[in-house]
Amino acid sequence: QVQLQESGPGLVKPSQTLSLTCTVSGGSVSIAGYSWNWIRQHPEKGLEWIGYIYHSGDTYYNPSLKSRVTISVDTSKNQFSLKLSSVTAADTAIYYCARGRGTVAPDWGQGTLVTVSS
Amino acid sequence: QSVLTQPPSASGTPGQRVTISCSGSNSNIGSNTVNWYLQLPGTAPKLLIQSNDQRPSGVPDRFSASKSGTSASLAISGLQSEDEADYYCAAWDDSLLGPVFGGGTKVTVL
């Protein structure tokens, strides 16, 4: 059973870069056929897909965030990461990492709250 | 504003049947399968239904779903207190090349 765990600062200042890492256990980020996703949930609101990366390194981002997002994978550490630049209060959310297969994401991390505030 | 449209709330008494609708467009529900997620307070979403109507292992058969055209629905039969949660529909979007979600429906057991 694969498990995913998000880690990173819970507080980021406006205009700075949000950086999160997802550590994967019980499965490998190097295996073909899976996408490694970041999804966020604003307080008391719905879910928003941020982007994903394949083991090959190919990335796909939500157009609404594309100019500020970078997702990368570190196969040696079995991790993948999210960087979101120039953050504002509107980026305050719970950030989830998730493993996808095809068009479904059956495996999620527990989520980590990131607050953007000075 | 979410790409897929769900009612914000639904409710029922124990034992009743509750249905939740999800409306999209040709680029998402109309072209791809629909998945449903359940989110209990303070926890991550959990896959409830995949590929329109398939229950992953461990999901009770009280939960069922269907899709028609650009809409989908989730039904909970024999409603139980533990079913109080937020329910989200999701589908791949061919324009976005990623998943889109509904705004979520909060189910309350009266």
Interface residues (C-beta under 8 A of the other chain):
Chain A: K45 G46 L47 E48 W49 G51 Y52 Y60 N62 P63 Y96 G100 T103 V104 A105 P106 W108 G109 Q110 G111
Chain B: S2 N32 T33 N35 Y37 T43 A44 P45 K46 L47 Q50 S51 P56 Y88 A90 A91 W92 L96 L97 G98 P99 V100 F101 G102 G103 G104
